Amino acid sequence: MEHCPFAQTAEIAAALRVWHTRIDDPPLIFDDRAAIPLLSPGMRQLAKPPLPFFTMQLRALEGIHPELAALRGQTVTRARFAEDALDAALDRGCRQILILGAGLDTTAIRRPDVVKQATLLEVDHPDTQRWKRARLPPELARSVSFSAVDFARNGLPERLLEARLDPRRPLFAHWLGCTYYLSPETIRTTLDSLAQVVAPGSELVADYWLPSETLGWRPSMLLRGIGLALDTQHQPLLGCVSSATIHALAADSGWQVAEDLDAATIRARWLAGRRDSLSVPAFGHCLRLIRK
């Protein structure tokens, strides 16, 4: 795979969503086998169904060490959270869908109904977007609008208006797997920039991670380990923030917190009664904001 840290983390997230369909029990929290064609050949090989013995051994290990299954669980629960919110927005008549930091998001592939009834705009880092578009079927790529934005450098409002976003109509946006790679100031700038060009009543779904110093030792060690691994990809964790901080950033930018699900709430909503080893990290939150 080409050297692009943004594409690498996007691909890992997509592979985790596929991996969920391979080793976890039904019902699936989020079925994203549509991501398989977007994976590089090596990652696609890793995402093949494992041998039953390997699955049994892995699940036994994850049962003893739940943190090993936490990132997979976090990746699919945040995707399900966003998908449920998207369906609710469509039911309300929302016809503008914006995917910030789209990565290898498969809404356009999985949901032809969304493409038919709404305008779908994907915004991402230029390198990641180039990497993804090269793997999309041409006819599908033509059905989606793309805007290349480096959140730390580019003007988001201008790019969205250039992409023909209608500021008079409410939209639904999701921004998954991004905040913790951005500084709090860049998070604020992004929230503020989006608020400038969306109509009141627009909705934004995101996820964020708590800082390690607020956690117990096991989730703290997991988060520190993730940070060390990301450092090797030159994509450090910059924006692990408290709930109070991100709520304040949202309020300052004109957003109201509608939902903020902590790990316990996520477990109760989607993991209760499951017999597999799926878990979620204590530092993961799912957030839904409404433009005031």
N, C-alpha and C positions, 0 to 999 in steps of 0.2 A: 504494500500500500504506500502511496505517496506520503512523504513526511509532512504531515499537517496535524498538529496537536488537537485542533478543534475537531477535525474529522475523526481522529482516533478515539476521542472520548465519546463522540456521537455514535461511532460504530460499536463501542463497548456497550453503551446503553441499549442500542438496538439488539445486540446479541443477547443481552440479559433478558430482554422482553421475549425473544425467541426461546431462550433456554427455559423460561417459565413454562412454555408449552410442551417442553420435552420431559421435564422431570417432576413437575408438581402435579398434584391430584386435581381432577375436575371438582367443582366448576372452576374454569380459568378466570382469573381476575381481569386479565386483558389478553386477548388473542392477537398477537402481532406477527404471525407467520408471514405476513405480507412483506416484512422487512428482509426476508432471506435473500431475494434477488439484489438488494442494495448492499449486501455485505461483500467484502473482498473474498477472494477464493479461500484464503487461509482461514478467515473467520467463519466462512460458510461451512467449512469442513468441521471446525470445532462445534458448530451449532447443530450438527446432525444428531439424531436420536442416539443416546448412549446405550451401551449394553445394559441389560437389566441388573447384572451384578454390580456394575459401576454405580448405577442409580441407587441401589440399595446401600452401598457403602457410603456414598456421598450424603444421603439423607440421614444415615446413622451418625455421621460425623457432624452434620449440621444440627442434629438434635442435641448433641453435647455442646456444640459451640454455635449458638444461634446467629452470632454476628457474621458467620460465613454465608448465611442466606439473606442477610439484611439488605445488601445493595440490590439484589434481585427483587426482593419484596418491595423496597422503596421505589424502584424503577417502575414496576407494574402498578403499584397502588397510585402513584402520582399520575400515571397515564390514565387509569380508570377514573380518578377524580376529575381530570380534565375532560374525558370523554362524556361523563355524566353531565358535567356543566355545559358542554357543547350541545348535547341533546336538548337540555332544558332551554338553552338560548334559541335553538332552532324552533322549538315549540312556541316560543314567545314571538316568533316572527323575525328574528335577527337574520340578516342576509349578507353580512360582512364578517368573514372569519380571517383572523390574523394569527399567524404562528410565528412568534418571535424566537430566535435561536432555534430554528426548525430542526437542525441536525438531520437525522434520518427518519423524521416523522413520516408516517404512512397514511395520514388522513386521506390524501388524494387517491391512494391506491385502495384502501379498505372501504372508503365511504363515497362511492359514486353519487349517492343521494345528496351529499353535501356539495359536491362539485356542480350538480345539476341545479340546485336551488339557491346557492349562495356564491358570492365571489370569495375565492380562496387566495390569500396572499401569504407567501412564505418570506420571512426576513432572516438572514443569517450572515455570518462572517463570509467574506468573499471566497476564501479557500474551501470552506466546508460546502458552500453552495455549489461551487464549481465541481467539487468531487461528487456530490449527490446527483446533480443534473446530468452528468455523464453516464449515470447508471439508470436513469429513468427512461422508460419507453418514450419515444418522441411525441406520440399522440397525447400521452399523459402530461408531459412537460408543457405542452401547449395549452392545457386546460387550467394551469395554475399560473398565477403571477408571482414573479420572484423579484426581490429587492436585496441587493448585497449591501450590508451595513456592518461596520466594525463598531460595536457599541461604545468602545472606549474613545473613538475618534470621530465618527461621522455624525452628521446632523440627522437624527431619526425623523423629525417632523417633515423636513423637506423631502426625504426619500419616500416617506409614506404618501405624501401628496403627489409626488411624481408618479407613484404607482397607482394613482387614481383612487386612493381611499377617499370615501365621501365623508367629510367631517360633520355632515348634517344628520347622518343616520347612525344609530348605536351599532357597535360591533362587539363581537366576542373575540378575545385574544387569549392565547396561552403562551407561557414563558417558562418552560420546564428545563431543569438541568442547567441553569445558567447563573443564577444569582451568586452562588458561592465562588465563581471564577471572577467576579467583578468586585471592585472596591465599593464600600458603602456610598461613596460619592457618585460612582458610575451608576449604581442602582438608583439613587435619587434622580440623577439626570435622565435615566431611561424612563422612570415613572413620570417625571415632570414632562418630558418630551412627548410621551404618548398622550398624557392628559391634555396637552395643547391642541391635539388634532382629532380627538374623539368626542362624540356627542355625550351629554349626560345620560346615564343609564347604561353606558358601555361597561363591559365586564372583562376582568383580567384574572386568569388563574395562573399561579406560580407556585414554586416550591422553594424552600430555603432551609439552610442548616444552621443549627445552634453552634456557638463557639465551644471549643473543647473544655475550657475552664469551667463551664456550667454543668458538665456531665459527670457521671460516675466513671470509674476507672476503665471498665470494659468498653463502653461506647467511645470514651475519650481516646483509648488506644486504637480503636478501629478508625476513628477520624484522623488521628495522627498518621496511621499507616497509609490511609488514602492520600493524605497530603504529601507524604514522602514519595509515593508512587507517581503522583501527578507532577511533582517537582522534576522527576526524571524526564517527563514529557514537555517540560518548560511551560506548564500550565498550572501555576500555583493556586491554592485556595486563598482568595483575597477577601471574600465577603461572607464569612460565617458570622451571623449576627443574632442578637437576642430578638425575641418576639417584640419587646418594647421598642427596640430600635427600628425594625422594619415597619411596624405599625406607624411609628412617628414619621418615617420617610414617606410612607403612603399618604398619610394625612396631610403632610406639608405639600404634597404634589396634587392634592385634590381628589384622593381616593378614599373610600370608606371600606373598612374591613367587614365583609359579609360572613366569611367563615375562615377559621384558622384551626386546622386539625393537627393536634400533636400526635406523637407516636401511639399513645394509648388509645386515642380515638380512632386512628387509622386501623389499629389491630382489631378494635371492637367492631368496626364497620365492615372490614373485608377479610379478616383472618380468623375470626371467632369460629370455633368448631371445625377448623381444617385439621386433617390428619397428617398432612405433609410437614416439612420442616421450615416452611416459608416464614420469614420474620421481617420486621422493619427496624431500622436503627433508631435509637432514642433521640438522635439529633435531627431527624427529618420532620419537617412540617409541610402541609399543603395549605395554600392561601388562596382565597377568592376575594377580589376587590371590585367595587362598583364605583364608577366615575360619578362624583357628586354633581 
